[in-house]
Amino acid sequence: MFNTFTSAQASALGIRPEVLHTAQSCCLLRQSRGIYTVLYPCRVHPEFVGLIDDEESVTLARSLREDGTNTGRAARFWRLAHMGLITVAPGIRTTDVVSHESAALIRCVPILPMRLTKVMVSNPGRSETQVVCRRRKRSVPEGSVGLWQGLAVATAARAALEMASDVSVEAGVIALDHVIRTAADPDSMRGVLLGMVEADGRFARSARLARCLAWATGLAESPAESLTVVRFAESGSLPRLRQQVEIYDEHGRFIARVDFLLDDDKILETDGAAKYKTIAQGGYRRDGEDPLEAEKRRQYALQALGYEVHRLMWADIIDPARFRKRMRQARIVLGPRGTRRSYGNTRL
């Protein structure tokens, strides 16, 4: 499924190993030893056309071949690719629960890094790392598990807490922000998460998870916004930052809803198209107006009210050192330097 197959399946179809090898520089992605994903139909290797069963993945792969800089499309592609890896991965036991980043991808929760090369599972028995699977010794409560493709998979809330506890602050805040924001009742979801923490001794003892819960407001509308909060929190400057602030002019007329307002006079905007939706969609752009023109008009209106407007790209946020440099360029003073790892973009 998801255009993914094993070398054993290819052999059963009469596809020779040398064809698998040469196609990797053309229309195949090698995900792991003996596991491949078809990127798109290819005249040179027609043997793989019959293995395509997911057109969305093909469309994304083609668009990324033309423009590999679109992180949103890349994230969607790698999500589908990993789901394919899960469906054919050998070694998943009946006592395993797909968890952490793998469960997050199945539940549509964003992760870092973008590409995941192993299937993450939890098992009450023991921890071990195999070619395709990484198994953690964890007991997952029955209420935190659902079925997907016949496999036991942790819920979105459980996966977010697992990443906050076991992976990183960045991954945890991004996941928790998403889970809280997309819940029917965000306040109730925060209560559910706190209850899950109290019921699990390992979660309750995790200082990192506690930080993630404190920093995840549920107001971030993208991973970039979640990471911006993390960067300010790491520097001790978080109290100066407000999220999703509505700006009005002196006549009370709505001007824009901005990602962040810092020190009441500096606006920080993360790269993203959501704020350029049409007015009918709840955004700022007029019907038929070019998004770039809408962006300029929006920025001019904010500057006319006396605000400094600074735009942050993904590359400015993902790397802590580059983030601090970008803040210095914007004359924004942060607190003491923290030590955090960065994640590079993953492309096809």
C-alpha positions in Angstrom: 0.0 0.0 0.0 1.0 3.6 -0.5 3.0 2.5 -3.5 5.3 0.6 -1.2 6.5 -3.0 -1.7 9.1 -5.5 -0.6 11.8 -7.1 -2.7 10.1 -10.5 -2.1 6.9 -9.1 -3.6 8.9 -7.8 -6.6 10.5 -11.2 -7.1 7.1 -12.8 -7.1 6.2 -10.5 -10.0 9.3 -11.4 -11.9 11.2 -8.2 -11.3 14.9 -8.8 -11.2 17.2 -7.4 -8.4 19.2 -5.5 -10.9 16.1 -3.6 -12.1 15.4 -2.6 -8.5 18.9 -1.3 -8.2 18.9 0.8 -11.4 15.4 2.2 -10.8 16.6 3.8 -7.5 18.2 6.5 -9.6 15.0 7.0 -11.5 11.5 6.2 -10.2 12.1 4.2 -7.0 12.8 5.3 -3.4 14.6 2.8 -1.2 13.1 3.2 2.2 15.0 0.4 4.0 16.7 -2.9 3.2 14.4 -4.7 0.8 11.6 -2.1 1.0 10.9 0.3 -1.9 8.3 3.0 -2.8 7.3 3.8 -6.4 7.6 7.6 -6.9 5.9 7.9 -10.2 5.2 5.9 -13.4 8.3 5.6 -15.6 8.7 4.6 -19.3 12.1 3.1 -18.5 10.8 0.9 -15.7 7.2 0.0 -16.6 7.5 -3.0 -14.2 6.5 -0.8 -11.3 3.4 0.8 -12.7 1.2 -1.9 -11.4 2.4 -1.4 -7.9 1.1 2.2 -7.8 -2.1 2.4 -5.6 -1.8 5.9 -4.2 -2.1 8.8 -6.7 -1.7 11.5 -4.0 1.8 10.2 -3.3 2.7 10.3 -7.0 1.4 13.8 -7.4 3.5 15.0 -4.4 6.6 13.2 -5.6 6.3 14.8 -9.0 5.8 18.3 -7.6 8.8 17.8 -5.3 11.0 16.7 -8.2 10.3 20.1 -9.8 10.5 22.1 -6.5 12.0 20.5 -3.5 11.7 23.6 -1.3 8.0 23.2 -0.4 8.2 21.9 3.1 4.4 21.4 3.4 4.3 19.1 0.3 7.5 17.3 1.4 5.9 16.6 4.9 2.8 15.1 3.2 4.9 13.0 0.9 7.1 11.6 3.7 4.0 10.9 5.8 2.5 8.7 3.1 5.9 7.1 2.4 6.3 6.2 6.1 2.7 4.8 6.3 3.7 2.6 3.4 6.8 1.4 5.3 4.6 0.6 8.3 2.3 -1.6 6.2 5.1 -3.8 4.9 7.6 -3.6 7.7 8.7 -7.1 8.9 9.1 -7.8 12.6 6.1 -6.0 14.0 4.8 -8.3 16.7 1.2 -8.8 17.8 2.2 -7.3 21.2 3.6 -4.2 19.6 1.9 -0.8 19.5 2.9 1.6 16.8 3.9 4.6 18.8 5.8 7.9 19.0 6.6 9.5 15.6 5.1 6.6 13.6 1.8 6.8 15.4 1.9 10.6 15.0 2.2 10.4 11.2 -0.7 7.9 11.1 -2.8 10.3 13.2 -1.8 13.4 11.0 0.4 14.9 13.8 3.5 16.8 12.4 6.9 15.5 13.5 10.6 16.4 13.4 12.6 15.4 11.4 10.4 15.3 8.3 11.6 11.8 7.2 11.4 8.9 9.5 13.4 5.8 8.5 12.3 3.4 11.2 8.9 2.3 12.4 8.6 3.3 16.1 6.8 0.8 18.3 6.2 0.2 22.0 6.3 -3.2 23.7 5.9 -4.1 27.4 8.7 -6.7 26.9 12.0 -5.1 26.0 13.8 -2.4 24.0 15.7 -3.2 20.8 16.6 -1.8 17.4 16.1 -3.8 14.2 16.6 -3.0 10.6 13.2 -1.4 10.1 11.8 -1.2 13.7 12.8 0.6 16.8 11.1 -0.9 19.8 10.9 0.8 23.2 10.0 -0.9 26.4 6.7 0.8 27.1 3.3 -0.3 28.3 0.5 1.6 26.4 -2.9 1.6 28.2 -5.7 0.1 26.2 -7.6 3.4 26.2 -4.7 5.0 24.3 -4.7 2.6 21.4 -6.7 2.3 18.2 -6.6 0.1 15.1 -5.2 1.1 11.7 -4.6 -1.4 8.9 -5.0 -4.2 11.4 -2.2 -2.8 13.6 -2.5 -1.4 17.2 -1.6 2.3 17.0 -1.3 4.9 19.8 -3.8 7.8 19.7 -2.7 11.2 18.7 -2.6 12.4 22.3 -0.6 9.5 23.5 1.9 9.9 20.6 2.3 13.6 21.4 3.1 12.8 25.0 5.5 10.0 24.0 7.5 12.4 21.8 7.6 15.1 24.5 8.9 12.5 26.9 11.2 10.5 24.8 12.3 12.5 21.7 12.8 16.3 22.1 11.2 19.5 23.4 10.9 20.7 19.8 9.1 17.5 18.7 6.9 17.5 21.8 5.7 21.1 21.6 4.9 20.8 17.9 2.9 17.6 18.5 1.1 18.9 21.6 0.3 22.2 20.0 -1.4 20.3 17.1 -3.3 17.9 19.3 -4.6 20.8 21.5 -5.4 23.1 18.6 -7.3 20.5 16.5 -9.4 19.2 19.4 -13.1 20.0 19.5 -12.6 21.5 22.9 -8.9 22.6 23.4 -9.3 23.2 27.2 -10.8 19.7 27.7 -8.0 18.2 25.6 -5.4 19.9 27.9 -7.2 18.3 30.8 -7.1 14.9 29.1 -3.4 15.2 28.5 -2.7 16.2 32.1 -4.8 13.2 33.3 -2.7 10.9 31.1 0.5 12.3 32.6 -0.8 11.8 36.1 -1.7 8.2 35.3 1.7 7.3 33.9 4.6 7.5 36.4 7.2 7.8 33.6 5.3 10.8 32.1 4.9 12.3 35.5 8.6 12.1 36.2 9.7 13.7 32.9 10.9 17.3 33.3 11.1 17.6 29.5 7.4 16.6 29.1 6.5 19.2 31.8 8.3 21.9 29.8 6.5 20.9 26.6 3.1 21.1 28.2 3.9 24.5 29.7 5.0 25.8 26.3 2.3 24.2 24.1 -0.5 26.8 24.1 -2.5 25.2 21.3 -2.5 28.6 19.5 0.3 27.7 17.0 -1.1 27.1 13.6 2.0 25.5 12.1 5.2 23.7 13.3 7.1 26.9 12.5 5.0 28.8 15.1 5.4 26.1 17.7 9.2 26.2 17.2 9.2 30.0 17.5 7.6 29.6 20.9 10.3 27.1 21.9 13.1 29.4 20.8 11.8 32.2 22.9 11.2 29.9 25.8 14.7 28.6 25.6 16.1 32.1 25.9 13.8 33.0 28.9 12.0 35.6 26.7 8.7 33.9 26.4 6.7 36.2 28.7 7.3 39.1 26.2 5.6 37.1 23.4 1.9 36.9 22.6 0.3 34.6 20.0 -2.4 35.2 17.5 -3.0 38.8 18.3 -5.7 40.8 16.5 -4.6 44.3 15.4 -7.1 47.1 14.9 -6.5 50.7 13.7 -7.5 53.9 15.7 -11.1 53.6 14.4 -11.5 50.1 15.7 -11.3 48.6 12.2 -9.7 45.1 12.0 -6.3 45.1 10.2 -4.8 41.7 10.7 -4.3 38.7 13.1 -0.6 38.3 13.5 1.3 35.2 14.6 3.3 36.9 17.3 3.4 40.3 19.0 6.6 41.0 20.9 7.0 43.9 23.4 3.8 45.4 22.1 5.5 47.0 19.0 7.3 44.2 17.1 5.3 41.7 14.9 6.8 38.3 14.0 5.3 36.4 11.2 6.3 32.9 10.3 6.3 31.8 6.7 2.9 30.3 5.7 -0.1 30.8 3.4 -2.8 30.5 6.1 -2.9 34.3 6.8 -3.5 35.0 3.1 -6.8 33.2 2.9 -9.6 35.2 1.4 -11.9 37.3 3.6 -14.7 34.7 3.0 -12.3 32.0 4.3 -11.6 34.0 7.4 -8.4 35.6 6.1 -7.3 38.9 4.9 -6.9 38.6 1.1 -9.6 40.0 -1.2 -11.2 37.7 -3.7 -9.1 37.5 -6.8 -6.1 39.3 -5.2 -2.6 37.9 -5.7 -1.3 36.5 -2.4 2.0 38.5 -2.8 0.0 41.7 -3.2 -2.1 40.8 -0.2 1.1 40.2 1.8 2.5 43.7 0.9 -0.8 45.4 1.6 -1.1 43.7 5.0 2.5 44.6 5.9 2.1 48.2 4.8 -1.1 48.5 6.9 0.7 47.2 10.0 3.8 49.4 9.5 1.5 52.4 9.1 0.3 51.8 12.6 3.9 51.9 13.9 4.7 48.2 14.2 8.0 46.7 13.1 7.2 43.6 11.0 9.7 40.8 10.8 9.2 37.7 8.7 10.8 34.4 9.8 11.4 31.6 7.3 11.6 27.9 8.3 15.4 28.0 8.0 15.5 30.9 10.5 13.5 28.9 13.1 14.7 25.3 12.7 18.4 26.2 13.6 18.7 27.8 17.0 21.9 29.6 16.1 20.4 31.1 13.0 17.3 32.1 14.9 19.5 34.1 17.4 21.3 35.7 14.5 18.0 36.6 12.9 16.8 38.2 16.2 20.1 40.2 16.4 19.5 41.5 12.9 16.0 42.5 13.9 17.4 44.2 17.1 15.5 41.9 19.3 17.3 41.1 22.5 17.0 37.5 23.8 18.0 36.0 27.1 21.0 33.7 27.7 22.1 31.3 24.9 20.7 27.8 25.2 22.2 24.6 23.7 19.8 22.9 21.3 20.2 20.7 18.3 18.8 21.7 14.9 17.1 19.7 12.2 17.8 20.1 8.5 15.2 19.9 5.8 14.6 16.5 4.3 14.1 16.4 0.6 13.6 13.8 -2.1 
